[in-house]
């Protein structure tokens, strides 16, 4: 039976959203979008967005890795 499961139940974790990135980097959503599309953005804003992505996603990736190791 193909029941519905949440990503957490399946051991999958979502990565961050553009809004979460913008909040963490203290920039607007449009700035995050421009960075992701490799458009012209000030260097300090681009770096803030990249650091926010790394910080926000590393938590989900680390949690998934630990689950994988514990399950193995």
C-alpha positions as a Python dict, from the first residue, in 0.01 Angstrom:
ca = {
    (1, 'X'): (0, 0, 0),
    (2, 'X'): (144, 337, -100),
    (3, 'X'): (78, 538, 216),
    (4, 'X'): (188, 898, 247),
    (5, 'X'): (499, 969, 449),
    (6, 'X'): (661, 1294, 547),
    (7, 'X'): (1023, 1349, 441),
    (8, 'X'): (1134, 1322, 805),
    (9, 'X'): (970, 980, 837),
    (10, 'X'): (1165, 862, 535),
    (11, 'X'): (1494, 1000, 669),
    (12, 'X'): (1496, 1280, 414),
    (13, 'X'): (1545, 1642, 512),
    (14, 'X'): (1462, 1941, 300),
    (15, 'X'): (1729, 2192, 229),
    (16, 'X'): (1672, 2558, 300),
    (17, 'X'): (1430, 2786, 118),
    (18, 'X'): (1513, 3112, -58),
    (19, 'X'): (1326, 3299, 219),
    (20, 'X'): (1534, 3128, 489),
    (21, 'X'): (1853, 3213, 300),
    (22, 'X'): (1746, 3577, 262),
    (23, 'X'): (1665, 3605, 632),
    (24, 'X'): (1995, 3449, 739),
    (25, 'X'): (2199, 3663, 496),
    (26, 'X'): (1997, 3976, 581),
    (27, 'X'): (1921, 4044, 214),
    (28, 'X'): (1606, 4037, 7),
    (29, 'X'): (1462, 3732, -165),
    (30, 'X'): (1537, 3893, -503),
    (31, 'X'): (1906, 3921, -410),
    (32, 'X'): (1919, 3550, -325),
    (33, 'X'): (1752, 3472, -657),
    (34, 'X'): (2008, 3684, -845),
    (35, 'X'): (2296, 3510, -667),
    (36, 'X'): (2153, 3167, -752),
    (37, 'X'): (2110, 3272, -1116),
    (38, 'X'): (2466, 3415, -1129),
    (39, 'X'): (2340, 3768, -1198),
    (40, 'X'): (2519, 4088, -1097),
    (41, 'X'): (2517, 4130, -717),
    (42, 'X'): (2750, 4319, -483),
    (43, 'X'): (3035, 4099, -360),
    (44, 'X'): (2943, 4136, 7),
    (45, 'X'): (2582, 4035, -62),
    (46, 'X'): (2694, 3740, -276),
    (47, 'X'): (2927, 3619, 0),
    (48, 'X'): (2657, 3659, 267),
    (49, 'X'): (2415, 3452, 58),
    (50, 'X'): (2672, 3179, -5),
    (51, 'X'): (2761, 3159, 365),
    (52, 'X'): (2393, 3143, 461),
    (53, 'X'): (2335, 2855, 219),
    (54, 'X'): (2631, 2664, 360),
    (55, 'X'): (2526, 2719, 722),
    (56, 'X'): (2158, 2638, 671),
    (57, 'X'): (2211, 2329, 456),
    (58, 'X'): (2497, 2186, 663),
    (59, 'X'): (2256, 2115, 950),
    (60, 'X'): (2022, 1908, 732),
    (61, 'X'): (2311, 1729, 562),
    (62, 'X'): (2483, 1652, 894),
    (63, 'X'): (2158, 1516, 1043),
    (64, 'X'): (2096, 1293, 740),
    (65, 'X'): (2455, 1167, 749),
    (66, 'X'): (2429, 1073, 1116),
    (67, 'X'): (2106, 884, 1052),
    (68, 'X'): (2266, 699, 763),
    (69, 'X'): (2567, 601, 976),
    (70, 'X'): (2348, 489, 1268),
    (71, 'X'): (2124, 284, 1037),
    (72, 'X'): (2421, 114, 868),
}
